[in-house]
Amino acid sequence: MIISHKYRFIFIKTNKTAGTSIEIALSRFCGDKDVITPIVPEDEEIRKRLGYRGAQNYLAPILDYRWQDLVRFMRKGKRKLRFFNHISAKEIREKIGENIWKSYFKFCFERNPFERVISLYYWRNQKEPRPTISEYLASDELARLIKRGVELYSIDGKIAVDRVCIYEDLERELEKIRVHLGIPEKIELPLTKSSFRKDKRSYREILSGEQIEKIRELFNKELSLFGYE
């Protein structure tokens, strides 16, 4: 997640929508006071190698600590977070206040739910032997994926961002964002997690009709909102 005071935007990071690549690319244009939340060490290494800003301004001030936070810090040395990777629109609004929330341009990305499901399957199960698709669909993974999708950028059941960009039109969406925000150079995406999925077949070739129907029921809102089939 990024809050840029420099360019007055808030990027909300959904799951399995190239969010880490977009986050790394946007951090190139951030200023000293902007909020950039941490990503996993190997992706932070990519960001560092590119010479972009790393995680900054995401920790909670000491005044926000409760006694549980102090105990955790004393025992494990872990600081309390104010902002984190997949933070929701509602939590961001509560932390930054109505004035900034309303005046900054807020955006995120959405993706065909069937492809999101398959992408997460290969990301969670990078090595053989993998669970079957049916076993995976019967787990709680899909509930987590929903929470890191439309629920993340909605407040009280309504979309709370100014633009939901479409993953399938990634380059053109990023160019529209760049022009709208006045970012001076093209937003170039690095490669991050794409190498984990070796099976490049369409979800239609991977999923059975029954599995497709199950995903369709669970992600009906996204399918209706964005016209995915």
C-alpha positions as CSV (number, residue, x, y, z in Angstrom):
1,M,0.0,0.0,0.0
2,I,1.2,3.5,-0.8
3,I,0.0,6.9,0.3
4,S,1.8,9.6,-1.8
5,H,1.5,13.1,-0.4
6,K,3.8,14.2,-3.2
7,Y,1.3,13.2,-5.9
8,R,-1.8,13.0,-3.7
9,F,-2.8,9.4,-4.3
10,I,-3.6,6.2,-2.3
11,F,-2.8,2.9,-3.9
12,I,-4.7,0.0,-2.2
13,K,-3.1,-3.3,-2.8
14,T,-5.4,-6.2,-3.7
15,N,-4.2,-9.8,-3.9
16,K,-2.9,-11.5,-7.1
17,T,-3.4,-8.5,-9.3
18,A,0.3,-7.6,-9.9
19,G,0.1,-5.5,-6.7
20,T,3.7,-6.0,-5.6
21,S,5.1,-5.0,-9.1
22,I,2.9,-1.9,-9.2
23,E,3.9,-1.0,-5.6
24,I,7.6,-1.3,-6.5
25,A,7.1,0.8,-9.6
26,L,5.2,3.5,-7.8
27,S,7.7,3.7,-5.0
28,R,10.2,5.1,-7.5
29,F,8.2,8.4,-7.5
30,C,7.6,8.7,-3.8
31,G,8.9,11.5,-1.5
32,D,10.3,11.5,2.0
33,K,6.9,11.9,3.7
34,D,5.1,9.3,1.7
35,V,3.9,6.0,3.2
36,I,5.3,2.8,1.7
37,T,4.4,-0.5,3.4
38,P,6.9,-3.4,3.6
39,I,6.9,-6.3,1.1
40,V,8.7,-9.7,1.4
41,P,12.5,-9.5,1.6
42,E,13.2,-10.9,-1.9
43,D,10.9,-8.2,-3.4
44,E,12.4,-5.5,-1.2
45,E,15.8,-6.6,-2.7
46,I,14.4,-6.0,-6.2
47,R,13.2,-2.5,-5.1
48,K,16.7,-1.8,-3.6
49,R,18.5,-3.0,-6.7
50,L,16.4,-0.7,-8.8
51,G,17.3,2.2,-6.6
52,Y,13.7,2.9,-5.5
53,R,12.5,3.9,-2.0
54,G,11.9,1.0,0.4
55,A,9.3,0.7,3.2
56,Q,9.0,4.0,5.2
57,N,6.6,5.9,7.5
58,Y,4.4,2.8,8.1
59,L,5.1,2.3,11.8
60,A,2.8,3.5,14.6
61,P,4.0,6.3,16.9
62,I,4.8,5.3,20.5
63,L,1.7,7.2,21.7
64,D,-0.5,4.8,19.8
65,Y,0.9,1.8,21.7
66,R,-1.3,-0.2,24.1
67,W,0.2,-2.3,26.8
68,Q,0.0,-5.4,24.6
69,D,2.0,-3.6,21.9
70,L,4.6,-2.6,24.5
71,V,4.9,-6.2,25.8
72,R,5.2,-7.5,22.2
73,F,8.0,-5.0,21.5
74,M,9.8,-5.8,24.7
75,R,9.7,-9.5,24.2
76,K,10.1,-9.8,20.4
77,G,11.4,-6.4,19.3
78,K,8.4,-6.0,16.9
79,R,7.1,-2.5,16.4
80,K,3.4,-1.8,16.0
81,L,2.2,-1.1,12.4
82,R,0.1,1.9,11.5
83,F,-0.1,0.8,7.8
84,F,0.5,-2.6,6.3
85,N,0.5,-4.4,3.0
86,H,-3.1,-5.3,2.4
87,I,-4.8,-2.7,4.6
88,S,-8.4,-1.9,3.8
89,A,-9.9,1.3,2.5
90,K,-11.9,1.6,5.8
91,E,-8.7,1.3,7.9
92,I,-6.8,3.8,5.8
93,R,-9.6,6.4,6.0
94,E,-9.7,6.0,9.8
95,K,-6.0,6.6,10.1
96,I,-5.5,9.5,7.7
97,G,-8.8,11.3,8.3
98,E,-11.6,12.5,6.0
99,N,-9.8,15.5,4.5
100,I,-6.9,13.5,3.0
101,W,-9.2,10.6,2.1
102,K,-11.6,12.7,0.1
103,S,-9.0,14.9,-1.6
104,Y,-6.5,12.2,-2.7
105,F,-7.0,10.0,-5.8
106,K,-7.6,6.4,-4.6
107,F,-7.2,3.4,-6.9
108,C,-6.6,-0.3,-7.0
109,F,-6.6,-3.2,-9.4
110,E,-9.1,-6.0,-10.0
111,R,-8.6,-9.2,-12.0
112,N,-10.7,-12.0,-13.5
113,P,-11.6,-14.0,-10.4
114,F,-11.0,-17.4,-12.1
115,E,-7.5,-16.3,-12.9
116,R,-6.9,-14.9,-9.5
117,V,-7.9,-18.2,-7.9
118,I,-5.5,-20.2,-10.2
119,S,-2.7,-17.6,-9.6
120,L,-3.1,-17.9,-5.8
121,Y,-3.2,-21.7,-6.1
122,Y,0.3,-21.8,-7.7
123,W,1.6,-19.1,-5.4
124,R,0.6,-21.0,-2.3
125,N,1.7,-24.4,-3.6
126,Q,5.0,-23.7,-5.3
127,K,6.4,-27.2,-5.0
128,E,5.2,-30.6,-5.8
129,P,3.3,-32.5,-4.6
130,R,0.5,-30.0,-4.6
131,P,-3.0,-30.5,-3.3
132,T,-5.6,-31.0,-6.0
133,I,-7.6,-28.1,-7.2
134,S,-10.6,-29.5,-5.5
135,E,-8.8,-29.8,-2.1
136,Y,-7.6,-26.2,-2.6
137,L,-11.1,-24.9,-3.4
138,A,-12.4,-26.7,-0.2
139,S,-9.9,-24.8,2.0
140,D,-10.3,-21.3,3.5
141,E,-8.0,-19.8,0.8
142,L,-10.9,-18.4,-1.3
143,A,-12.4,-16.6,1.7
144,R,-9.0,-14.8,2.2
145,L,-8.9,-14.0,-1.5
146,I,-12.3,-12.3,-1.4
147,K,-11.3,-10.3,1.7
148,R,-8.2,-9.1,-0.3
149,G,-10.3,-8.1,-3.3
150,V,-13.6,-6.2,-3.5
151,E,-14.0,-6.2,0.3
152,L,-10.6,-4.4,0.6
153,Y,-11.6,-1.4,-1.5
154,S,-15.2,-1.2,-0.3
155,I,-16.7,0.5,2.7
156,D,-20.1,-0.5,4.0
157,G,-20.6,-2.6,0.9
158,K,-19.9,0.2,-1.6
159,I,-16.8,0.8,-3.7
160,A,-14.8,3.5,-1.9
161,V,-12.0,4.2,-4.5
162,D,-12.0,6.6,-7.4
163,R,-10.9,4.0,-9.9
164,V,-10.8,0.2,-10.0
165,C,-8.3,-0.5,-12.7
166,I,-8.5,-3.7,-14.7
167,Y,-5.5,-6.1,-14.5
168,E,-6.1,-7.4,-18.0
169,D,-5.5,-3.9,-19.4
170,L,-2.5,-3.2,-17.1
171,E,-0.3,-1.0,-19.2
172,R,-3.0,1.3,-20.5
173,E,-4.5,1.6,-17.0
174,L,-1.1,2.5,-15.5
175,E,-0.6,5.1,-18.3
176,K,-4.0,6.7,-17.5
177,I,-3.1,6.8,-13.8
178,R,0.3,8.4,-14.6
179,V,-1.3,11.1,-16.8
180,H,-4.0,11.8,-14.2
181,L,-1.5,12.2,-11.3
182,G,1.1,14.1,-13.3
183,I,3.8,11.5,-12.8
184,P,6.6,12.6,-15.2
185,E,7.8,9.2,-16.5
186,K,6.3,5.9,-17.5
187,I,5.4,3.5,-14.7
188,E,7.7,0.5,-15.5
189,L,6.8,-2.8,-13.8
190,P,9.5,-5.1,-12.5
191,L,8.9,-8.9,-12.6
192,T,8.3,-10.3,-9.1
193,K,6.1,-13.4,-8.5
194,S,5.2,-14.3,-12.1
195,S,7.7,-17.1,-12.3
196,F,6.0,-19.3,-9.8
197,R,3.2,-20.3,-12.2
198,K,4.6,-22.7,-14.8
199,D,1.2,-23.8,-16.1
200,K,0.2,-21.0,-18.4
201,R,-3.1,-22.6,-19.6
202,S,-6.4,-20.7,-19.3
203,Y,-8.4,-21.4,-16.2
204,R,-11.0,-23.0,-18.6
205,E,-8.5,-25.8,-19.3
206,I,-7.5,-26.2,-15.7
207,L,-10.9,-26.0,-13.9
208,S,-13.8,-28.4,-14.2
209,G,-17.3,-27.1,-14.9
210,E,-18.3,-27.7,-11.2
211,Q,-15.2,-25.9,-10.0
212,I,-16.0,-22.9,-12.3
213,E,-19.5,-22.7,-10.9
214,K,-18.2,-22.7,-7.3
215,I,-15.9,-19.8,-8.0
216,R,-18.7,-18.0,-9.9
217,E,-20.9,-18.2,-6.9
218,L,-18.3,-16.9,-4.5
219,F,-17.1,-14.1,-6.7
220,N,-20.5,-13.1,-8.1
221,K,-20.1,-9.5,-7.1
222,E,-16.8,-9.0,-9.0
223,L,-18.2,-10.8,-12.0
224,S,-21.3,-8.6,-12.1
225,L,-19.4,-5.3,-11.4
226,F,-16.7,-5.7,-14.0
227,G,-18.3,-7.9,-16.7
228,Y,-16.0,-10.9,-16.3
229,E,-17.2,-14.1,-17.9
